[in-house]
Amino acid sequence: MTIRPRRSVLYMPGSNIRALEKAKTLPADAIILDLEDSVAPDAKGEARRQVADAVKAGGFGRREVIIRINGIGTPWYNEDIGAAIEARPDGILVPKVSTPQRLEIVGQRLIDAQADEKIRVWAMIETALAIFNIRELAATVRNPDTRLACFVMGTNDLAKETRVRLVPGRMPMIGWLANCVLSAHTYEIDIIDGVYNNFQDMDGFVRECAEGRDLGFEGKTLIHPKQIEPCNLAYSPRVDEVALARRIIEAFDLPENRDKGVVQIEGRMVERLHAEMARRTVAIADAIAG
């Protein structure tokens, strides 16, 4: 089982050259070099050049490097995606993906440009239409040309469009979030939770990380480096969880248990599906340990 940790996914503004360099030293699993929301219109061109140069130069180590481009239909889309393809990041994050056709457009552009096969597509889920279409969006992973690998929740834009309030616990949109997680995992796509806006409120942030983890997200998008460590902790399997997972795997791997659907471990009846869950837990822990 090959898993790439995506616990902490930090946005860094592409217009800030110091931030691009700092990103190479931070303990985030993934870095999103942003050309969209954090960059003013008159700084788009310079940001595009800086981000492309930074990705080409490398130095990000094990961190997954994603470029968020401006959306389809904006004045910057064509140049952004062209520069991203040339820079060869691990992924391209596309904003405002509301219909499967948008992913097909991006996929065709990658084909036409003969883009490096390693480049994956991440999709921002941040509109009401995307929520309605989430199953169809996830199903596009069946078409390898879309290169779809991950959903990223854009909870601020969702709140803006729908006028729901971003309250502790996110009750007004919890059903939307759960449906997106369900759709993503139905088609074996990773899904990353939205940002927590008040980076000074660490108690609230830690609470929302735990809520997102329990809901089934792989990790969380972040807006400040101080959020990285608590996010990594929240989304990492605990030591006792990993130890139990290893004991479950060992039990099912015993010759006398290999054909059994249920075994007894430490006074508990454990089904084979728990062994499959345990293998994922161990795979995540091993990937984090490097």
BELPEHU-V579868 format. One record per pair of residues at least 6 apart in sequence whose ideal C-beta (glycine too) atoms are under 8 Angstrom apart, sorted by sequence separation. I is the first residue (numbers start at 1). J is the second residue. If there is no record, write none. Layout:
BEGIN
i=I j=J
i=I j=J
END
This chain:
BEGIN
i=13 j=19
i=14 j=20
i=70 j=76
i=71 j=77
i=96 j=102
i=97 j=103
i=125 j=131
i=140 j=146
i=158 j=164
i=159 j=165
i=184 j=190
i=185 j=191
i=198 j=204
i=199 j=205
i=222 j=228
i=251 j=257
i=252 j=258
i=257 j=263
i=263 j=269
i=264 j=270
i=12 j=19
i=69 j=76
i=70 j=77
i=85 j=92
i=130 j=137
i=141 j=148
i=159 j=166
i=165 j=172
i=170 j=177
i=184 j=191
i=198 j=205
i=220 j=227
i=262 j=269
i=263 j=270
i=12 j=20
i=23 j=31
i=39 j=47
i=69 j=77
i=84 j=92
i=94 j=102
i=140 j=148
i=141 j=149
i=164 j=172
i=196 j=204
i=212 j=220
i=237 j=245
i=252 j=260
i=262 j=270
i=35 j=44
i=94 j=103
i=110 j=119
i=125 j=134
i=164 j=173
i=196 j=205
i=222 j=231
i=262 j=271
i=12 j=22
i=23 j=33
i=55 j=65
i=70 j=80
i=138 j=148
i=156 j=166
i=181 j=191
i=261 j=271
i=262 j=272
i=12 j=23
i=69 j=80
i=81 j=92
i=110 j=121
i=155 j=166
i=162 j=173
i=180 j=191
i=209 j=220
i=220 j=231
i=252 j=263
i=261 j=272
i=35 j=47
i=55 j=67
i=69 j=81
i=94 j=106
i=125 j=137
i=196 j=208
i=208 j=220
i=219 j=231
i=251 j=263
i=260 j=272
i=10 j=23
i=20 j=33
i=35 j=48
i=67 j=80
i=138 j=151
i=196 j=209
i=92 j=106
i=107 j=121
i=123 j=137
i=137 j=151
i=159 j=173
i=220 j=234
i=251 j=265
i=69 j=84
i=106 j=121
i=155 j=170
i=158 j=173
i=193 j=208
i=220 j=235
i=10 j=26
i=35 j=51
i=51 j=67
i=177 j=193
i=219 j=235
i=67 j=84
i=218 j=235
i=248 j=265
i=10 j=28
i=33 j=51
i=103 j=121
i=155 j=173
i=158 j=176
i=217 j=235
i=247 j=265
i=8 j=27
i=9 j=28
i=12 j=31
i=14 j=33
i=193 j=212
i=247 j=266
i=251 j=270
i=8 j=28
i=9 j=29
i=10 j=30
i=12 j=32
i=14 j=34
i=67 j=87
i=103 j=123
i=252 j=272
i=8 j=29
i=9 j=30
i=10 j=31
i=11 j=32
i=12 j=33
i=13 j=34
i=14 j=35
i=33 j=54
i=102 j=123
i=209 j=230
i=213 j=234
i=7 j=29
i=8 j=30
i=9 j=31
i=10 j=32
i=12 j=34
i=33 j=55
i=67 j=89
i=72 j=94
i=155 j=177
i=193 j=215
i=205 j=227
i=209 j=231
i=213 j=235
i=248 j=270
i=6 j=29
i=9 j=32
i=11 j=34
i=15 j=38
i=66 j=89
i=69 j=92
i=71 j=94
i=252 j=275
i=5 j=29
i=6 j=30
i=14 j=38
i=15 j=39
i=65 j=89
i=66 j=90
i=67 j=91
i=68 j=92
i=69 j=93
i=71 j=95
i=72 j=96
i=85 j=109
i=153 j=177
i=193 j=217
i=196 j=220
i=199 j=223
i=202 j=226
i=206 j=230
i=210 j=234
i=251 j=275
i=4 j=29
i=13 j=38
i=14 j=39
i=15 j=40
i=65 j=90
i=66 j=91
i=67 j=92
i=68 j=93
i=69 j=94
i=70 j=95
i=71 j=96
i=81 j=106
i=85 j=110
i=121 j=146
i=123 j=148
i=191 j=216
i=192 j=217
i=195 j=220
i=199 j=224
i=205 j=230
i=209 j=234
i=13 j=39
i=44 j=70
i=64 j=90
i=65 j=91
i=66 j=92
i=67 j=93
i=69 j=95
i=97 j=123
i=121 j=147
i=125 j=151
i=191 j=217
i=192 j=218
i=193 j=219
i=194 j=220
i=195 j=221
i=196 j=222
i=197 j=223
i=205 j=231
i=209 j=235
i=248 j=274
i=249 j=275
i=11 j=38
i=64 j=91
i=66 j=93
i=68 j=95
i=88 j=115
i=92 j=119
i=94 j=121
i=97 j=124
i=120 j=147
i=121 j=148
i=122 j=149
i=123 j=150
i=125 j=152
i=126 j=153
i=131 j=158
i=153 j=180
i=191 j=218
i=192 j=219
i=193 j=220
i=194 j=221
i=195 j=222
i=196 j=223
i=199 j=226
i=248 j=275
i=15 j=43
i=48 j=76
i=81 j=109
i=85 j=113
i=88 j=116
i=90 j=118
i=91 j=119
i=92 j=120
i=94 j=122
i=96 j=124
i=97 j=125
i=119 j=147
i=120 j=148
i=121 j=149
i=122 j=150
i=123 j=151
i=124 j=152
i=125 j=153
i=126 j=154
i=190 j=218
i=192 j=220
i=193 j=221
i=195 j=223
i=199 j=227
i=202 j=230
i=206 j=234
i=31 j=60
i=90 j=119
i=91 j=120
i=92 j=121
i=93 j=122
i=94 j=123
i=95 j=124
i=98 j=127
i=120 j=149
i=122 j=151
i=123 j=152
i=124 j=153
i=125 j=154
i=126 j=155
i=151 j=180
i=192 j=221
i=249 j=278
i=20 j=50
i=56 j=86
i=72 j=102
i=85 j=115
i=88 j=118
i=89 j=119
i=90 j=120
i=91 j=121
i=92 j=122
i=93 j=123
i=94 j=124
i=96 j=126
i=99 j=129
i=120 j=150
i=122 j=152
i=124 j=154
i=126 j=156
i=127 j=157
i=128 j=158
i=248 j=278
i=249 j=279
i=15 j=46
i=20 j=51
i=48 j=79
i=52 j=83
i=56 j=87
i=82 j=113
i=85 j=116
i=88 j=119
i=91 j=122
i=93 j=124
i=95 j=126
i=96 j=127
i=98 j=129
i=126 j=157
i=127 j=158
i=166 j=197
i=185 j=216
i=196 j=227
i=15 j=47
i=31 j=63
i=33 j=65
i=35 j=67
i=36 j=68
i=44 j=76
i=48 j=80
i=51 j=83
i=52 j=84
i=55 j=87
i=56 j=88
i=98 j=130
i=126 j=158
i=245 j=277
i=246 j=278
i=14 j=47
i=17 j=50
i=21 j=54
i=30 j=63
i=31 j=64
i=33 j=66
i=35 j=68
i=36 j=69
i=55 j=88
i=72 j=105
i=97 j=130
i=100 j=133
i=124 j=157
i=125 j=158
i=128 j=161
i=151 j=184
i=245 j=278
i=249 j=282
i=13 j=47
i=14 j=48
i=20 j=54
i=29 j=63
i=30 j=64
i=31 j=65
i=32 j=66
i=33 j=67
i=34 j=68
i=35 j=69
i=36 j=70
i=45 j=79
i=49 j=83
i=52 j=86
i=55 j=89
i=72 j=106
i=85 j=119
i=96 j=130
i=99 j=133
i=103 j=137
i=111 j=145
i=127 j=161
i=128 j=162
i=181 j=215
i=182 j=216
i=244 j=278
i=245 j=279
i=15 j=50
i=24 j=59
i=28 j=63
i=29 j=64
i=30 j=65
i=31 j=66
i=32 j=67
i=33 j=68
i=35 j=70
i=36 j=71
i=48 j=83
i=52 j=87
i=84 j=119
i=98 j=133
i=110 j=145
i=126 j=161
i=177 j=212
i=181 j=216
i=14 j=50
i=24 j=60
i=30 j=66
i=32 j=68
i=51 j=87
i=100 j=136
i=104 j=140
i=107 j=143
i=158 j=194
i=168 j=204
i=181 j=217
i=245 j=281
i=246 j=282
i=14 j=51
i=23 j=60
i=24 j=61
i=26 j=63
i=99 j=136
i=100 j=137
i=103 j=140
i=108 j=145
i=110 j=147
i=178 j=215
i=245 j=282
i=99 j=137
i=107 j=145
i=151 j=189
i=153 j=191
i=155 j=193
i=156 j=194
i=170 j=208
i=177 j=215
i=178 j=216
i=24 j=63
i=100 j=139
i=104 j=143
i=107 j=146
i=150 j=189
i=151 j=190
i=152 j=191
i=153 j=192
i=155 j=194
i=156 j=195
i=168 j=207
i=242 j=281
i=23 j=63
i=97 j=137
i=100 j=140
i=106 j=146
i=107 j=147
i=149 j=189
i=150 j=190
i=151 j=191
i=152 j=192
i=153 j=193
i=154 j=194
i=155 j=195
i=168 j=208
i=241 j=281
i=242 j=282
i=245 j=285
i=35 j=76
i=104 j=145
i=148 j=189
i=149 j=190
i=150 j=191
i=151 j=192
i=153 j=194
i=156 j=197
i=170 j=211
i=174 j=215
i=104 j=146
i=150 j=192
i=152 j=194
i=169 j=211
i=103 j=146
i=242 j=285
i=237 j=281
i=35 j=80
i=103 j=148
i=131 j=176
i=134 j=179
i=138 j=183
i=142 j=187
i=134 j=180
i=137 j=183
i=138 j=184
i=141 j=187
i=141 j=188
i=237 j=284
i=131 j=179
i=135 j=183
i=138 j=186
i=139 j=187
i=141 j=189
i=236 j=284
i=237 j=285
i=131 j=180
i=134 j=183
i=138 j=187
i=236 j=285
i=135 j=186
i=138 j=189
i=236 j=288
i=14 j=67
i=125 j=180
i=33 j=89
i=66 j=122
i=68 j=124
i=9 j=66
i=11 j=68
i=6 j=64
i=37 j=95
i=91 j=149
i=36 j=95
i=91 j=150
i=93 j=152
i=95 j=154
i=4 j=64
i=30 j=90
i=32 j=93
i=96 j=157
i=153 j=217
i=153 j=221
i=152 j=221
i=9 j=152
i=6 j=150
i=9 j=192
i=6 j=190
i=11 j=195
i=6 j=192
i=30 j=219
i=32 j=221
i=29 j=219
i=28 j=222
i=28 j=225
i=26 j=225
i=28 j=228
i=27 j=228
i=26 j=228
i=27 j=229
i=22 j=225
i=29 j=232
i=27 j=232
i=9 j=219
i=11 j=221
i=7 j=218
i=8 j=219
i=9 j=220
i=10 j=221
i=11 j=222
i=6 j=218
i=7 j=219
i=8 j=220
i=9 j=221
i=10 j=222
i=11 j=223
i=6 j=219
i=7 j=220
i=9 j=222
i=10 j=223
i=5 j=219
i=8 j=222
i=10 j=225
i=10 j=227
i=10 j=228
i=8 j=227
i=8 j=228
i=8 j=231
i=7 j=231
i=8 j=232
i=7 j=232
i=7 j=234
i=8 j=235
i=7 j=235
i=62 j=290
i=7 j=236
i=5 j=235
i=3 j=280
i=1 j=279
i=1 j=280
i=5 j=284
i=3 j=283
i=2 j=283
i=3 j=284
i=7 j=288
i=1 j=283
i=5 j=287
i=4 j=287
i=5 j=288
i=3 j=287
END
